[in-house]
């Protein structure tokens, strides 16, 4: 497996795990508020709803990361380097650097200091 594919795979796995953690919180709160744990309700609809919310959060974060990357690229706060490998350099003063880094790593590039 190429190093860039491993980077993209790792970034997607981290994004999915983070999105799942974010999606579980409202699902758990709603289940407690409506007393769904006490009724022995079927769990499949709640699992499907949590996975659906996970995908919505994941796509929203990908969209926000793409917008942050485009804004940083237009403001010359990120540079894409081709030598020696697919790398990117993010300016220290970039306002949404973590979103820019997320987008860069989802594309399979490495961030350097």
N, C-alpha and C positions, 0 to 999 in steps of 0.2 A: 504494500500500500504506500502510495506516495505521501510525503510529509504534508502536502497541502490538503490531501483528502482526509488525513488523520486530524488535521486542525479543524476542518469543516465538520467532520463527524463529531468531534469532541464539543465544538461550539453548539451544534444542534442538540446534542444530548443534554448539555448544561441548560440550554434554553428550554427544552421540554421539561426538565426537572424543576426549574424555577417557575415555569408556568403552571405546573401541576401543584406546586406548593401554594401559589397565589390563588388557584382555582378551588383548592380544598377548603380554604378559610371561609368563604361565603357559603359554600355547601354545608359545612359543619354548623355554622351559625344558624342557618335556616332550619336544619334538621333538629337542632336543640330547641329553637324557638317554637316550632310547630309540633314538638313532641313525637317526631317520627321514629325515634329509637325505641320508644315504649310500645309502639303498636305492632311490632314484628312485621313491618312493611317490607315488601320485596325490595331488594337492594339493587337490582339491575337498572331500573330507571335512574336511580341516583348516581350510579357509576357512569352511566351513559351521559348524564347531564354534566358530571364533573369533567369527563373527557372532552365533551363539547365546549365547556367553558375554558378548559385548558387550551384547546386549539384556537379559540377566539383570543385569549391572552397572548398566545405564542405569535399569531399572525399580527396582532396589534404591536407587539414589541419589534417584530421584524420590520413592519411599516415605519415605526418611529425611528428605528435604527437607520433605515435607508434614508429617511428625510434628514436626520442629523448628519449622516455621512455626506449627502449632497450639499448641505449648508456649509459643512466644514471644508469640503473640496472647493466650493465657490469662494470661501473666505481665505483660501490658501493655508488652512490649519492642518491639513493632512497631505502627505506626499506619498505617492505610490512608487515604490522602487522595484526595479526588475533585476538588478544585480545585487548580490549573487543569487538570490532566489526571490520568490514573490513575497515582498515585505512591504510594510507601510510604516510611516513615521507620523505620529500624531503630536501636534504642538501641545506644550504643557498648559497653555492658556485656553484650550478648547473648552467651551462651556459644557458640552455634552460628550465628553471624551469616552465615557463608558459605553454609550450607544454607538459611537463611531467605531470603537474597538470591537463591539459585538458584530457590527456589520462587516468589518474587515475580516474577522475570524470566521464568520459564516460563509464568506467567499473563499476561504482557504488560505488567506494570507496571514503572515505573522506580523505582530506589532513589535517595533523596536523602540528603544528610548531615544 
